[in-house]
Amino acid sequence: MNATGYLESLLAAQPKLPASPLARLNDLRAEAVDRVGVLTVPTIRDEEWRFTDLSPLTRLSFQPVRTSTLPDGGELRRFRLDEAATRVVFVDGVHAPGLSHVAPGVAVAVTLSTATQAHRAAIDLHLGRHVNFRDDVFAALNTAFLQDGTSIVAPRGTAVAAPVHLLHIATQKDAASYPRCLVVAEPGSAVTVIEDFVSLQEGAYFTDAVTEIAIAADARVDHVRVQRDGGQAFHIANCAVSLGAGSSYRSVSVALGARISRYSLRVLQTEAGAHCTIDGLAVISGRQLADTHTSIDHAMPDGVSRQRHKCIVGGAAHAVFNGKIMVRPGAQRTDSSQSSRNLLLTGRAHVDTKPQLEIFADDVKCAHGATVGQLDGDALFYLASRGIETTAARNLLTYAFGAEIIDRIPVTSLRNLLETTLLAQTTATHQP
Amino acid sequence: MIRQDSRTLLEVRGLRATVNGTEILKGIDFTVRLGEVHAIMGPNGSGKSTFAKVLAGHPAYVVTGGEVIYDGRNLLDRKPEERARAGIFLAFQYPVEIPGVANSQFLRLAYNSVQGERGKDELDPLEFDDFVREKMKLLDMNPGFLARSVNEGFSGGEKKRNEVLQMALLEPRLAFLDETDSGLDIDALRVVAGGINQLSTMDNAMVLVTHYQRLLNYIVPDYVHVMDSGRIIKTGGRELALELESRGYDWVGAEHRAAESAAMGTAR
């Protein structure tokens, strides 16, 4: 199948989408369909995709599903997070109201199709305005299928106490899903959003997600993203964040699953004094590929950014990190630091890491560093000299390397869950 | 304590070892019996620390000659973790920092690995917590060190206390303490030395590797050995340490070289 034919096949089901009551959605969809017609699937000849070969994706065909057999409560229980009063569940990309629970009181989170007046205003102002779907084929495809997404609005001056959990469950082979999320934090508000991608099956499926986060002056958003898809899954996601004056964005993204995953995060500081902390962890093995591309755009003065990205790569897996920091002219007193640390567990594991700093202001503080290495020999000997078996010692050190990122997740139950997962995964990774 | 009827715990004969192709140990003979306390002294770079690391099984060192019999069996064909479980302990000169691993987690894993092997019950986190807090009192250590990452951000003295704490937990039969006195102020030295003395019994033995005799004011050795250029060139009682303190090391080397050339002259 050639590349154009491939996109056409993905779009085949699009005309069957019912019209949305929201005019903005219909307009966006129509424009996005046009853009998909113009754009092509990137190849390794594109600079932004040179390490991530999507040809395994284009050899398979995926279609959105209209109905799914809903998983029962028992299957869901292990994905439940105690702290999350609001849980919005999507099964194979389709909203499952019966499995979802929206906390009473202010409707912080709703689906796009049930948007109330407050949400409609946010949608008109922000949806499709932060992510660049005109130039990114996967953002365009997602937008073409806009229907069931989530809108989260933190009202002015309100700290939303409980995290909002968006749970995306894959249950069907060959399914394409297009999760969409809009987060709007009004001035002085605070909210924590967890995007969680899980699977109940091991066949191939395709997730193409878009998240837009607009943070107004002095507001704060904590964003946790956990990609624990099935081992044959393809996961491509775009997230765009816009930061107002004195606002703050803190995110932790963890990639554990998928055959090929790509997470692209773009943060734009649109006003002075914005702060972002972006942490990431990929733990992969076998023949997995996990690609993280981030871009932090310091467009205004007095911005702060902190980024820590780590990869633990076993088997013949391949991790990619590209971290761009842009400091525009006039963005004086920008304070930015970035580190990329990578642990290779086998001789066949591979990592490509590329810090990319573009600085056009003169009064700035920008630190960055990248390391690629194996487990520390001195630490291994220290543990061995205390009677600890080589395998246990390696597992402990690998776990500790990743736990530094997981420890930054502000939701205790999720942090504990991922620590357990990491421990199990590092143990499995070290099996020959 | 020297008792001639004590069993030999360690017998080193003609031990040679290299690191990155450079010979550091050039034929060491060294015997330890149960109940004894030995001090190995010598100038920097004489091979003292290397000797301790080779016996603990550090993979960077290659043994090129000689043999080491520990408790009646060959030691050199055993992995470091097997040596530890057999009762060998090395208190590191520079304990390794391990970010992300809680000290309590590390200490418990070490305890269960070594003591479990000896038939003691493995301890769960709660049981271990009680147990380790008792041991920490011995060393006047703040329990706050349990929750921190292993050695991370510890001062030099705190790291050394943490080493001796591990010794107290693992109850080794043969402990090498590599420059355990360095980085300790006088009060800390007294506490740490007191802890070590309490751990010394007739059923184990200790080897103190030290540059200065300061520690030996608190832990009295039965034997003092002087190491130079990868060999033990003089052995004496505790009074040798005091002599070294006042006269330095040079005279021992000169005496040794004179004796060697005399021996060679005789041989000719």
Interface residues (C-beta under 8 A of the other chain):
Chain A: D376 G377 D378 A379 F381 Y382 L383 A384 S385 R386 G387 I388 E389 T390 A392 L396 L397 Y399 A400 F401 A403 E404
Chain B: A56 G57 H58 P59 A60 K79 P80 E81 R83 A84 R85 F89 L90 F92 P95 V96 I98 P99 G100 V101 Q105 F106 L109 A110 S113 V114 E117 S149 Q166 L170
